[in-house]
Each structure stands twice: as C-alpha cells, then as structure tokens.
C-alpha cells in the first residue's frame, strides 16, 4: 500500500469571503476543493488567512483591542464555519469515519524581529484614499496602497519561530483527522520566562504554513490564491505565467522584484523555503478551484529543487 501524500494547504482570503454572509457561502466551495484532495489519497492540514476578518473583528470590538485576541477570535469563528462545511462535504461523499478539528494555535515570534519596526501586513477591508486618510487621522493607523486594489491598514508581521501546539496537531493528523490549524498565521506570542504573552501583530499565514509543513514532514505545501499561476512582469505586455520553476529561478525572480510585497511575494518566499527544506519536497501555488488539478501536475506553479 502506497504512503499517502501529506499536504499543508494555505487558504487565501478569497477562499473565505469578506463578510459573515460571504464566508458561509465561500466555505462550501472551499470544502469541495479540500475534500477533492482527500480523495486523491492525501493527508491534509488546512491553514487559513484572516486579513479581512481580523481587521473587522478589532473594529467591531474596540480599536485598541489586542490583535492577538482578535486573531484568536478569527481562528475560532472561521474554523467553526470551515470545519462544519468540511464535515458536511465529507459526509455527502461517504467519508463517515473522518473527523474535522480546529486547533486554536499559538505561534511564538521573536520580540526583536525587525518587522515590529516596519509594518507590512495588510488587514481589514480595502478603502479609498479618502477613507484611509480618515482612519489614519482618527486611529493613528498606518495605511498603505495594496497591489492596486485600494488602501488597507498595515501591521507588524514577524516571522513564525515555533508552533506551540505542534504535538497536538501532529497527534490529530496521525489519528486520521482533518485538522485546521495556525489560522491567520497563528496567535502571535512571545515567551516571557514560560508565560506566553500575546503581541500586536499578524503573522503571515504563508510563512506559518511553511513552518507547519516542515514540522509535520509534509510532502507538499499548497498555497491557494486568486490566480491560477504565478506571473513575472504581471500586468505588463510581456507578462509570463510560470508552470514549473526551480528554487534558483524563483529566487532570481524575487531578486528582480517581480512579486508584490504583502501579496504574491510572501507566497513565493514561503514556497521557496519549504521546497528547499528537504529533498523531495515541493510547493504549489494555484487557484482554490484548481487544487486537485495542481496536485495532478495539470496546472499551477510548482516550485522545487
């Protein structure tokens, strides 16, 4: 009997919608794509983003509510919708023995990480320039234009250093459960003499997915986003879509500045890091709806040694 492929999936914001109502619809489509991979004989762990949601949670509570608490809340409410949609899809396809569990996950970061001095992670909804200026004035937020789609608040995005609940996640996976973990990149914490203290940041879910995939000895890291393939010279007359590239080619394109910070850049960087972490590992970047085709080698951008 052949060994199952172990896959960590990083879901982009487009897989979840931007409101509660949109999320209820979006998770049904997302669940179909994930169960497709289970039917390709894969073990699956799911990581999701929370960029729009964490900003909305903080705004609805209090503009000074700790971001770490808002991330924890986003893990729970997104996990609630996602695990129910997955459970229903599994039952509809006859997979009655598989449970789905959401693990509220803390991720340790380094409090000396330079990211705290240079906020880059977009959160909340897209705003016009006028709306962004108003929020910057009223709340002291740092607002930046995000890949031509509008303005968003940016916060610190330190690199993940340790997944606190990794043993519990591994145990659930080895019991045959479908696990949702490190939601929104994980609840950012620092270790103060054994006490885990939340910090004001949002960890990039692609880097957290990479660390999780390494820790679980996964075969594949699949980063699902809004495009079928990665492009160089994106939006220009000489735009070129990439299908199969080596780590060195990807690093060359990164150095040439082809990928937007806060958008495609962290996805490619995380893919490169995972693909280079151990022999035989590879990463795939593609559309949610194309995940199964991507695993079969039919589409997407595959990055490997």
C-alpha positions in Angstrom: 0.0 0.0 0.0 1.5 3.3 -1.1 2.1 6.0 1.5 -0.4 8.9 1.4 0.9 12.3 0.4 0.9 14.7 3.3 -0.2 18.2 2.3 -0.5 21.5 4.1 -2.9 23.9 2.4 -2.7 27.6 2.9 -6.1 29.2 2.0 -6.1 32.8 0.8 -8.7 35.3 1.7 -10.6 34.7 -1.5 -11.5 31.3 -0.1 -13.3 32.8 2.8 -15.1 35.9 1.6 -15.1 39.3 3.3 -18.2 39.2 5.4 -20.0 36.7 7.6 -22.6 36.0 4.9 -19.9 35.7 2.1 -18.0 33.3 4.3 -20.9 31.0 4.8 -21.1 30.6 1.0 -17.4 30.6 0.3 -16.5 27.8 2.8 -18.8 25.4 0.9 -16.7 25.8 -2.3 -13.5 25.7 -0.2 -14.7 22.4 1.4 -15.2 20.8 -2.0 -11.7 21.6 -3.1 -10.2 20.3 0.1 -12.1 17.0 0.0 -11.1 16.6 -3.6 -7.5 16.4 -2.3 -8.5 13.8 0.4 -10.0 11.7 -2.5 -6.5 12.0 -4.2 -5.3 9.9 -1.2 -3.8 12.8 0.6 -3.5 13.6 4.3 -4.5 17.3 4.7 -3.9 20.0 7.2 -5.6 23.4 6.5 -4.3 26.8 7.3 -6.4 29.9 6.5 -5.7 33.6 6.3 -7.7 36.2 8.3 -6.6 39.5 6.8 -10.1 41.0 6.2 -11.6 39.3 9.2 -9.1 40.3 11.9 -9.4 43.9 11.0 -13.2 43.8 11.1 -13.1 42.0 14.5 -10.9 44.6 16.0 -13.0 47.4 14.6 -16.3 45.8 16.0 -14.8 45.3 19.4 -12.6 48.3 20.1 -9.9 50.0 18.1 -7.5 49.2 21.0 -8.4 45.5 21.4 -5.2 43.4 21.3 -4.5 42.0 17.9 -3.5 38.7 19.4 -7.0 38.3 20.9 -8.6 39.3 17.5 -6.5 36.6 15.8 -7.7 34.0 18.4 -11.3 35.1 17.7 -10.8 34.8 14.0 -9.4 31.3 14.3 -12.5 30.2 16.2 -15.2 31.7 14.1 -13.5 30.9 10.7 -12.7 27.4 12.0 -16.3 26.9 13.1 -17.7 27.6 9.6 -14.9 25.8 7.8 -15.0 22.6 9.9 -18.8 22.4 9.6 -18.6 22.8 5.8 -15.8 20.2 5.6 -17.8 17.7 7.8 -20.8 18.1 5.6 -18.9 17.6 2.4 -17.1 14.5 3.8 -20.5 13.0 4.8 -22.0 13.8 1.5 -19.2 11.9 -0.2 -19.4 8.9 2.1 -16.4 9.6 4.3 -18.1 9.0 7.6 -15.1 8.0 9.6 -13.1 11.2 9.3 -13.4 13.9 12.0 -12.6 17.6 11.5 -10.9 19.6 14.3 -9.9 23.2 14.6 -6.9 23.7 16.8 -6.6 27.2 18.4 -2.9 27.7 17.7 -0.3 30.0 19.2 2.8 30.7 17.3 5.9 32.1 19.0 7.7 35.1 17.4 10.9 36.9 18.3 10.1 40.2 20.0 13.3 41.6 18.5 12.0 40.8 15.0 12.6 43.9 12.8 9.1 43.6 11.4 7.8 45.3 14.5 9.5 48.5 13.3 8.3 48.1 9.7 4.6 47.2 9.5 3.8 45.5 6.1 0.9 43.1 6.7 -2.4 44.4 5.2 -5.5 43.8 7.3 -9.2 44.8 7.2 -11.2 45.8 4.1 -10.0 47.8 1.1 -10.6 51.5 1.4 -10.4 54.6 -0.8 -7.6 57.1 -0.3 -10.0 59.4 1.5 -11.3 56.7 3.8 -7.7 55.6 4.5 -6.6 59.1 5.4 -9.6 59.5 7.7 -8.7 56.3 9.6 -5.0 57.2 9.8 -6.0 60.6 11.4 -8.7 59.2 13.7 -6.9 56.0 15.0 -3.2 56.6 14.1 -3.2 53.6 11.8 -0.5 53.1 9.2 -2.3 52.9 5.8 -0.7 51.7 2.5 -1.9 51.0 -1.0 -2.3 47.3 -1.6 -1.4 45.9 -5.1 -3.6 48.4 -7.0 -6.8 47.3 -5.2 -7.2 50.1 -2.7 -5.8 51.1 0.7 -5.6 49.0 3.8 -4.2 49.2 7.3 -0.8 47.5 7.8 0.5 46.0 11.0 3.7 44.2 12.0 4.2 40.7 10.5 7.0 39.0 12.4 8.3 35.6 11.1 7.0 32.5 12.9 9.6 30.8 15.1 7.7 28.0 16.9 4.3 26.4 16.7 3.3 25.9 20.3 0.6 23.2 19.8 2.6 21.3 17.1 2.5 18.0 19.1 -1.3 18.1 19.4 -1.7 18.9 15.7 0.6 16.0 14.8 -1.3 13.7 17.0 -4.7 14.6 15.5 -3.2 14.2 12.0 -1.8 10.7 12.8 -5.2 9.7 14.1 -6.6 10.3 10.6 -8.4 13.6 11.4 -8.6 16.6 9.1 -7.0 19.4 11.0 -7.4 23.2 10.7 -4.5 24.9 12.4 -2.4 28.1 12.6 -5.4 30.1 11.4 -4.5 33.6 10.4 -0.8 32.7 10.8 -1.3 31.7 14.4 -1.9 33.8 17.6 1.4 35.8 17.9 3.0 35.3 21.3 6.4 35.8 22.9 7.8 33.6 25.6 8.4 35.6 28.9 10.0 33.0 31.3 7.4 30.4 30.4 4.5 32.8 30.1 3.1 33.2 26.6 2.2 36.8 26.0 0.2 38.0 23.0 1.7 40.7 20.9 0.3 43.3 18.5 0.9 41.6 15.1 -0.5 39.3 12.5 1.8 36.6 11.3 1.7 35.9 7.5 -0.2 32.7 7.0 2.0 31.5 4.2 5.2 31.6 6.4 3.2 29.9 9.2 2.1 27.2 6.7 5.6 26.7 5.6 6.8 26.2 9.2 3.9 23.8 9.9 4.6 21.8 6.7 8.2 21.4 7.7 7.3 20.4 11.3 4.8 17.8 10.0 7.3 16.5 7.4 4.8 17.2 4.6 5.4 16.3 1.0 3.6 19.3 -0.4 2.9 22.9 0.6 -0.1 24.2 -1.5 -0.7 27.9 -1.4 -4.1 28.7 -2.8 -4.6 32.2 -4.0 -6.6 34.4 -6.5 -4.6 33.4 -9.7 -4.0 30.0 -11.4 -0.3 30.5 -11.8 2.4 32.9 -10.7 3.5 35.5 -13.2 6.5 37.6 -13.9 6.0 41.1 -15.4 2.5 40.9 -14.0 0.0 43.2 -15.8 2.6 44.2 -18.4 2.7 43.5 -22.2 5.4 40.8 -21.6 3.5 39.1 -18.7 4.6 35.5 -18.5 2.9 32.7 -16.5 5.1 30.2 -14.7 4.3 26.5 -14.6 7.4 24.7 -13.3 10.4 26.5 -11.8 13.4 25.7 -9.7 14.2 27.3 -6.4 17.1 29.2 -8.1 14.8 30.5 -10.8 12.2 31.6 -8.2 15.0 33.4 -6.1 16.1 35.2 -9.3 12.6 36.5 -9.9 12.3 37.6 -6.3 15.6 39.5 -6.6 14.3 41.2 -9.7 11.3 42.5 -7.8 8.5 40.7 -9.8 6.3 40.0 -6.8 4.3 42.5 -4.8 5.1 42.7 -1.0 2.1 41.7 1.1 0.6 39.9 -1.9 2.5 37.4 -4.1 6.0 37.9 -2.6 5.4 36.1 0.8 3.7 33.2 -1.1 6.7 32.7 -3.4 9.2 33.1 -0.5 7.3 30.6 1.6 7.1 28.2 -1.3 10.9 28.5 -1.9 11.7 28.0 1.8 9.6 24.8 2.0 10.8 23.3 -1.3 14.4 23.8 -0.2 14.0 22.4 3.4 14.3 18.7 2.5 14.9 16.5 -0.5 11.7 15.5 -2.3 9.6 18.4 -1.0 7.8 20.8 -3.4 5.4 23.7 -3.2 2.5 24.6 -5.5 0.8 28.0 -5.9 -2.6 28.0 -7.7 -6.3 28.7 -7.6 -8.5 27.1 -5.0 -10.7 25.5 -7.6 -7.6 24.1 -9.3 -6.1 22.4 -6.3 -6.8 18.8 -7.5 -5.5 19.6 -11.0 -2.4 21.2 -9.4 -1.6 18.0 -7.4 -2.0 16.0 -10.6 0.5 18.3 -12.3 -2.0 19.8 -14.7 -1.8 23.4 -13.6 -0.4 25.9 -11.1 3.1 27.0 -10.4 5.3 24.2 -9.0 8.5 25.2 -7.2 11.1 22.5 -6.4 14.8 21.8 -6.2 
